[in-house]
């Protein structure tokens, strides 16, 4: 199981129109066994519509045990109350 803590940063990475890569560091707001809620930063609001529910993204999590990189799916977009991504079973 990964070491998750509130406030820890998860970097969300995705492509826009297959030409531009975007990385957005988001602090953890809360987490459950199968999902992580993130705080979407104010300085990244221009990308909010590029992250709809169901979109696949890469997530990078830095912990004391190492760096965890995993593919995830957006459960709740940043337009909703909580920006939530999936925590894959193999990373739990």
Long-range contacts (C-beta under 8 A, 24 or more apart in sequence): 1-92, 2-61, 2-63, 2-65, 2-68, 2-87, 2-91, 2-92, 3-63, 3-64, 3-65, 4-28, 4-31, 4-36, 4-61, 4-63, 6-30, 6-31, 8-61, 8-62, 8-63, 9-61, 9-62, 10-36, 10-38, 10-59, 10-60, 10-61, 10-85, 11-59, 11-60, 11-61, 12-38, 12-51, 12-57, 12-58, 12-59, 12-85, 13-57, 13-58, 13-59, 13-60, 14-50, 14-51, 14-55, 14-56, 14-57, 14-58, 16-47, 16-50, 22-47, 22-50, 26-83, 29-82, 29-83, 30-82, 31-87, 32-87, 33-87, 33-92, 34-86, 34-87, 34-89, 34-92, 35-75, 35-84, 35-85, 35-86, 35-87, 36-84, 36-85, 36-87, 37-76, 37-82, 37-83, 37-84, 38-82, 38-83, 38-84, 38-85, 39-83, 40-78, 40-83, 48-77, 48-78, 48-79, 49-79, 51-77, 51-78, 51-83, 52-77, 53-77, 53-80, 57-85, 59-85
